[in-house]
Amino acid sequence: GPAVDWPLMFRIEPTTDVRVLGRYPTDAAPALALRDMEGCSIVYSAVPLLPPDLLRDLGRLAGCNVYLGTSDALYADRNIVSVHSKVPGAKSIRLPHRAADVYDLIRHQSLGRNTDRFTVEMNAHETALFYVGTAPLAARGPGRAPTLKPRRRRWWPW
């Protein structure tokens, strides 16, 4: 996280069922803790702005799919994955489910079929956009992306 001295506002009372994961640097009081309660793990942070690596590890602990193991910006929904690279290099993307097709929408190339992971090389500060799903789009060539027809509005909000 950022190198900011946050004022000591909240404190975690350590008990036998609380595992301390982080402490304030000023007085070593618990600032980040984990507690198992009735089959689930609860993490509490007394400070804001946790670093991406920690959030990624907490997601893994919770059983979430972690798409990317780096601190690059990522957006994902059911059919689109977008990555903006912070540094150059190979980006290995892990999908939460198998996709029939993975298609690079900017470079117009197929990256895999029936797969749950793929790797792309990216430059620093580059943005990539991927389609994930069953893609008639992938069968079309460069410049042949389908045009979206606007839907008729049935009501107007104003």
C-alpha positions in Angstrom: 0.0 0.0 0.0 0.9 3.6 0.0 3.6 4.9 2.4 1.2 6.9 4.5 1.0 7.0 8.3 -2.6 6.4 9.1 -3.8 7.6 12.5 -4.5 4.8 14.9 -8.3 4.9 14.9 -9.3 1.3 15.3 -7.8 -1.5 17.3 -8.4 -5.3 17.1 -8.7 -7.0 20.4 -6.7 -10.2 20.1 -8.4 -13.3 21.4 -7.6 -17.0 21.1 -9.8 -17.4 18.0 -8.3 -14.3 16.2 -5.1 -14.8 14.1 -3.2 -11.5 13.7 -2.0 -11.0 10.1 -0.6 -7.5 10.4 0.3 -4.8 13.0 0.5 -1.1 13.1 4.2 0.0 12.8 3.8 2.6 15.5 2.9 0.5 18.5 2.6 -3.1 17.1 -1.1 -3.2 17.9 -3.1 -5.6 15.7 -4.3 -3.9 12.5 -5.3 -6.9 10.3 -6.8 -10.1 11.6 -8.4 -13.4 10.5 -11.1 -15.2 12.4 -12.9 -18.5 11.6 -16.6 -18.4 12.4 -19.1 -21.1 11.7 -17.4 -22.4 8.6 -16.3 -19.1 7.1 -13.2 -16.9 7.4 -13.6 -13.3 8.3 -10.8 -10.8 7.6 -10.9 -7.4 9.2 -8.6 -4.5 8.4 -8.4 -1.5 10.6 -6.5 0.5 7.8 -7.7 1.3 4.3 -5.9 0.8 1.0 -4.6 -2.8 1.2 -2.0 -3.7 -1.4 -3.2 -5.7 -4.5 -1.0 -8.7 -3.5 -2.7 -9.0 -0.1 -6.2 -8.7 -1.7 -5.3 -11.4 -4.2 -4.1 -13.7 -1.5 -7.2 -13.1 0.5 -9.3 -13.9 -2.6 -7.4 -17.2 -3.0 -8.0 -18.0 0.7 -11.7 -17.4 0.1 -11.7 -19.7 -2.9 -12.2 -17.0 -5.5 -10.8 -17.3 -9.0 -7.8 -15.1 -9.4 -7.6 -14.2 -13.0 -4.1 -12.6 -13.0 -1.2 -13.0 -10.6 0.2 -9.6 -11.3 -0.8 -6.1 -10.2 -2.1 -5.1 -13.7 -5.6 -3.7 -13.9 -8.1 -6.2 -14.9 -11.9 -6.1 -15.7 -13.9 -9.2 -16.3 -17.5 -10.2 -16.8 -19.1 -13.3 -18.3 -17.7 -12.8 -21.9 -15.1 -10.0 -21.8 -11.7 -9.8 -20.1 -9.7 -6.6 -20.3 -6.2 -6.2 -19.0 -4.2 -3.0 -18.8 -0.5 -3.9 -18.2 1.6 -2.0 -15.7 4.8 -3.6 -16.8 5.8 -5.5 -19.9 5.8 -9.3 -20.0 3.8 -12.4 -20.3 0.3 -12.2 -18.7 -1.2 -15.6 -17.8 -5.0 -15.3 -17.4 -6.9 -18.0 -15.5 -10.6 -18.1 -16.3 -13.2 -19.3 -13.7 -14.6 -21.8 -16.2 -13.7 -23.4 -19.5 -14.4 -21.2 -22.5 -15.3 -22.7 -25.9 -13.3 -19.9 -27.5 -10.8 -17.2 -26.4 -10.4 -14.4 -28.9 -8.2 -11.3 -28.9 -10.5 -8.5 -30.0 -7.8 -6.0 -30.8 -5.3 -8.2 -32.6 -8.0 -10.3 -34.2 -6.6 -13.7 -33.4 -7.8 -16.8 -31.6 -5.9 -17.6 -28.4 -7.4 -21.0 -27.6 -10.4 -23.3 -27.7 -12.0 -25.2 -24.9 -9.6 -23.8 -22.3 -9.6 -22.2 -18.9 -6.3 -20.3 -19.2 -4.3 -18.4 -21.8 -1.1 -16.3 -21.9 -0.4 -13.2 -23.9 2.7 -11.0 -24.2 2.0 -7.3 -23.5 4.0 -4.1 -23.5 3.9 -1.7 -20.6 0.8 0.5 -20.5 -0.9 -1.6 -23.2 -4.6 -2.5 -23.0 -5.9 -5.8 -24.3 -9.5 -6.9 -24.8 -10.5 -10.6 -25.0 -13.8 -12.3 -25.8 -14.4 -15.5 -23.8 -17.3 -17.8 -24.8 -18.8 -19.4 -27.8 -17.6 -17.0 -30.5 -19.1 -16.7 -34.0 -17.1 -13.5 -33.7 -13.8 -15.5 -33.8 -14.8 -17.0 -37.1 -15.0 -13.5 -38.7 -11.7 -11.9 -39.8 -10.1 -8.6 -39.0 -12.4 -5.7 -39.7 -15.5 -8.0 -39.8 -16.6 -7.5 -36.2 -20.4 -7.7 -36.1 -22.3 -4.4 -35.8 -24.6 -4.2 -32.8 -28.1 -3.2 -33.7 -29.7 -0.8 -31.2 -32.7 -2.2 -29.4 -35.9 -0.3 -29.6 -36.8 1.5 -26.4 -40.1 0.5 -25.0 -40.2 3.4 -22.5 -38.4 6.6 -21.9 -37.1 7.5 -18.4 -37.9 11.2 -18.8 
